[in-house]
Amino acid sequence: MATKSLSIRIDEEMLNKLHIVADYEGRSANSEILILIRDAISLYEEKHGKIEL
């Protein structure tokens, strides 16, 4: 699977908090975001069924 790039707009306070959470978990901000996205998709699929691409 190819890795794609995504640019987001995020306010400074939220970004700073993200860095604190990521540091606490021993991850980069990028890795933390990927985990949050994975978890959101998993929750969605639990409620609505597997997403077929």
The 8 nearest C-alpha neighbors of each residue, nearest first, counted from 0:
[[1, 2, 3, 4, 52, 33, 37, 5],
 [2, 0, 3, 4, 5, 33, 52, 37],
 [1, 3, 0, 4, 5, 33, 29, 30],
 [4, 2, 1, 5, 0, 6, 33, 29],
 [3, 5, 6, 2, 1, 7, 29, 33],
 [6, 4, 7, 3, 2, 8, 29, 33],
 [5, 7, 4, 8, 9, 3, 29, 32],
 [8, 6, 9, 5, 10, 4, 14, 32],
 [7, 9, 10, 6, 11, 14, 5, 13],
 [10, 8, 7, 14, 11, 13, 12, 6],
 [9, 11, 13, 12, 14, 8, 15, 7],
 [10, 12, 14, 13, 15, 9, 16, 8],
 [13, 11, 15, 14, 10, 16, 9, 17],
 [12, 14, 16, 15, 11, 10, 17, 9],
 [15, 13, 17, 11, 16, 12, 10, 18],
 [14, 16, 12, 18, 17, 13, 11, 19],
 [15, 17, 19, 13, 18, 14, 12, 20],
 [18, 16, 14, 20, 15, 19, 21, 13],
 [19, 17, 21, 15, 16, 20, 28, 22],
 [18, 20, 16, 22, 17, 21, 23, 15],
 [21, 19, 23, 17, 18, 22, 16, 24],
 [22, 20, 26, 18, 24, 23, 28, 19],
 [21, 23, 25, 19, 24, 20, 26, 18],
 [22, 24, 20, 21, 25, 19, 26, 18],
 [25, 23, 21, 22, 26, 20, 31, 19],
 [26, 24, 22, 23, 21, 27, 20, 31],
 [27, 25, 21, 24, 22, 30, 31, 28],
 [26, 28, 30, 29, 21, 31, 22, 25],
 [27, 29, 31, 21, 30, 18, 32, 26],
 [30, 28, 32, 27, 31, 33, 26, 21],
 [31, 29, 33, 27, 32, 28, 26, 34],
 [30, 32, 28, 34, 29, 33, 21, 26],
 [31, 33, 35, 29, 34, 30, 36, 28],
 [34, 32, 30, 36, 31, 35, 37, 29],
 [33, 35, 37, 31, 32, 36, 38, 30],
 [34, 36, 32, 38, 33, 37, 39, 31],
 [35, 37, 39, 33, 38, 34, 32, 40],
 [38, 36, 34, 40, 35, 39, 33, 41],
 [37, 39, 41, 35, 36, 40, 34, 42],
 [40, 38, 36, 42, 41, 37, 35, 43],
 [41, 39, 43, 37, 38, 42, 44, 36],
 [40, 42, 38, 44, 39, 43, 37, 45],
 [43, 41, 45, 39, 44, 40, 38, 46],
 [42, 44, 40, 46, 41, 45, 47, 39],
 [43, 45, 48, 49, 47, 41, 46, 42],
 [46, 44, 42, 43, 48, 47, 41, 49],
 [47, 45, 43, 44, 48, 42, 41, 49],
 [48, 46, 44, 45, 43, 49, 50, 42],
 [49, 47, 44, 45, 46, 50, 43, 51],
 [48, 50, 44, 51, 47, 45, 43, 41],
 [49, 51, 48, 52, 44, 47, 40, 43],
 [52, 50, 49, 48, 44, 47, 40, 43],
 [51, 50, 49, 48, 44, 40, 0, 47]]
